[in-house]
Amino acid sequence: SDQQAVRIREYFPETLLFEPSLITDEHGIGTLNVEMADSITTWRMTTMASTRTGALGSLDKPIRLFQDFFVDLDLPVALTQNDKVSIPVVVYNYLDQPQDVRLKFETAPWFTLDGDSEKTVQLNVGEVRSVYFPIEVSRIGTHKLTVFAYGSRMSDAIRREIEVRPDGEEQLESVSDRLSGRVEHTITIPEDAIADASKILVRIYPGVFSQIVDGL
């Protein structure tokens, strides 16, 4: 039921960890506590080490994250304002028994859902099934989609971000100057520009070299 506590999986980094300065003890053993991501996948852990005398070593190991029942959102890279799409919700049942699953697609102000927000599916052992929720996108920006999967034996929930881009032609304007004393520039946004679609990005570099590195 809705009363049961279902943890929402929403932490999906591309790189889980980068630790350049882990110091081991005299036996070459180091301990590091890591908050694991919510991705159901196998991570590749690559380690490289050197001793005080200059000896080198490296190792690759897999770290597998899995659970017997989970739900996922198969989202495109981005959406465009006014798009009408069907969002695939994929349900995976690797339990040793079948289970009935009630999917709840959480509504939000940035889109309109065409149809019911809840659907029920019956999954056999080892079955994977996709359920579609048609939506019409209305607001620009980065938004979140949340789906709850309430199973008769095990439940799951997922929340992912997706970008909604303006339905128009992008116009870019770039201004560069040397920051010495007071510097002022005026950026004019056309009156017929799409609402909420304009952005101003300001970058200040301490020198030419840092700007070159950023370009690389």
Secondary structure, DSSP 8 states (H G I E B T S, - for coil): -TTS---EE----SS----S-----TTS---------S--SEEEEEEEEE-TT--EEEEEEEEE---SEEEEE---SEEETT-EEEEEEEEEE-SSS-EEEEEEE---TTEEE-S-SEEEEEE-TT-EEEEEEEEEE---EEEEEEEEEEESS--EEEEEEEEEE-SS-----------SS---------TTS-TT---------SSHHHHHHHH-
